[in-house]
């Protein structure tokens, strides 16, 4: 066993040769060829259905996960979402792991695989007009992890004489 140098880039071919010699036999040689593959962790992106969003309204997050390798499968991929305290999870497609509202085990991602997780929730009516919703989504796999952060602005409808007005 050995360690491949970080200087060995994706696509390098390593050739290991062993030669056995003995006083009573001709030398014997064997080669082991290894292709270096630098499989990057999957890419992750996140968008919100509205920015700004009205306090008390539905907000939909879309988390997109992509295996960026055209040749290799990413193993054991899991998405972990961290919600802002002013966002209440309602549902998602696909559904998260049982007993959670924020973990999706995607398993193995074939080359160039792309999938979306669509999360529906409600913004707290206690959110102030100056509030921001801070959310994080992370993809964790055997080839590493990546994190994406998203900030969504919150606004309150205006009131005039006790009547709520919302500029659309």
C-alpha positions in Angstrom: 0.0 0.0 0.0 1.0 3.6 -0.5 -0.1 7.2 -0.7 -0.6 9.0 -4.0 1.0 12.5 -4.1 -1.4 15.4 -4.3 0.6 16.5 -7.3 -0.8 13.5 -9.2 -3.7 15.1 -11.1 -6.8 13.4 -12.4 -6.0 11.2 -15.3 -2.4 10.5 -14.4 -1.4 6.9 -14.8 0.8 5.4 -12.1 2.9 2.4 -12.9 4.4 0.3 -10.1 7.0 -2.3 -11.0 8.4 -5.0 -8.8 11.3 -7.1 -9.9 12.2 -10.3 -8.0 15.7 -11.7 -8.4 17.2 -14.9 -7.0 20.6 -16.5 -7.4 19.2 -19.6 -8.9 16.5 -18.1 -11.3 16.0 -15.5 -13.9 14.5 -12.2 -12.7 10.7 -11.9 -12.7 8.9 -8.6 -13.1 5.3 -7.5 -12.6 3.6 -4.1 -13.3 0.6 -2.6 -11.6 -1.1 0.2 -13.5 -3.4 2.6 -11.6 -5.4 5.5 -13.0 -5.6 8.5 -10.7 -9.1 9.8 -10.3 -9.9 13.0 -8.4 -13.6 12.5 -7.9 -15.0 15.8 -6.6 -17.9 15.9 -4.2 -21.3 16.5 -5.8 -22.3 20.1 -6.5 -25.2 21.7 -4.5 -27.3 24.7 -5.3 -30.2 26.3 -3.5 -32.9 28.8 -4.6 -36.0 30.3 -2.9 -39.4 30.8 -4.6 -39.5 34.5 -3.5 -37.0 37.1 -2.3 -38.2 39.0 -0.4 -41.0 36.9 1.0 -44.0 38.1 3.0 -44.1 37.1 6.6 -46.7 34.4 7.2 -46.6 33.2 3.6 -45.5 29.9 2.0 -41.8 29.7 0.8 -40.5 27.0 -1.4 -36.8 26.1 -1.4 -35.3 24.0 -4.2 -32.1 22.2 -3.5 -30.3 20.9 -6.6 -27.7 18.1 -6.3 -25.4 17.1 -9.2 -22.7 14.5 -9.7 -20.3 16.6 -11.8 -18.3 13.6 -12.9 -19.0 12.2 -16.4 -17.4 8.9 -15.6 -17.5 8.0 -11.9 -20.3 7.3 -9.4 -20.4 9.3 -6.1 -21.2 6.9 -3.2 -23.3 7.4 -0.1 -24.7 10.9 -0.8 -26.8 12.6 1.9 -28.3 16.1 1.9 -28.6 17.9 5.3 -30.7 21.1 5.5 -30.5 23.7 8.3 -33.6 25.8 8.6 -33.9 29.3 10.0 -35.9 29.6 13.2 -38.5 31.7 11.4 -39.1 29.0 8.7 -41.5 26.1 9.6 -41.1 22.9 7.4 -44.4 21.7 6.0 -43.4 19.1 3.3 -40.9 18.1 0.7 -40.5 16.0 -2.5 -38.9 13.6 -2.0 -39.8 13.1 1.6 -36.9 13.2 4.1 -35.6 10.3 6.2 -38.2 9.0 8.7 -38.2 11.0 11.9 -36.5 14.1 10.3 -37.6 17.1 8.3 -34.1 17.9 7.0 -32.1 14.8 5.9 -32.3 13.1 2.6 -30.2 10.0 1.9 -29.7 9.9 -1.9 -27.4 6.9 -2.0 -25.1 6.5 -5.0 -25.2 9.2 -7.7 -24.4 7.9 -11.2 -22.3 10.0 -13.5 -23.9 13.4 -14.4 -26.9 12.6 -12.2 -29.0 15.6 -11.2 -31.9 15.7 -8.7 -34.0 18.3 -6.9 -35.3 18.4 -3.4 -38.3 20.7 -3.2 -39.0 21.9 0.3 -42.2 23.8 1.2 -42.5 25.7 4.5 -44.1 28.8 6.0 -42.4 32.0 7.1 -43.3 33.0 10.7 -45.8 35.8 11.1 -43.5 37.0 13.9 -40.8 37.8 11.4 -39.9 41.4 11.2 -39.5 43.5 8.1 -35.8 43.7 8.8 -35.4 39.9 9.3 -33.5 37.6 7.0 -34.0 33.9 6.7 -30.6 32.1 6.8 -30.6 28.6 5.5 -27.8 26.1 4.7 -27.8 22.9 2.7 -24.9 20.5 2.7 -24.2 17.4 0.6 -22.0 14.8 2.3 -20.6 11.8 0.3 -17.7 9.4 0.3 -15.9 11.9 -2.0 -16.3 14.9 0.3 -18.9 17.5 1.1 -20.0 20.9 -0.1 -22.2 23.5 1.5 -24.5 26.3 0.1 -25.9 29.2 2.1 -29.0 31.2 1.1 -30.4 34.4 2.7 -34.0 35.4 2.0 -35.3 38.8 3.0 -38.6 39.0 4.8 -41.1 41.9 4.6 -44.4 42.8 6.4 -47.5 44.2 4.6 -48.1 47.9 5.2 -51.0 49.0 7.4 -53.1 52.1 6.7 -56.0 52.8 9.1 -55.9 49.2 10.3 -56.1 47.8 6.8 -53.2 45.7 5.5 -51.8 46.7 2.1 -49.5 44.6 0.1 -47.8 46.0 -3.1 -47.7 43.2 -5.6 
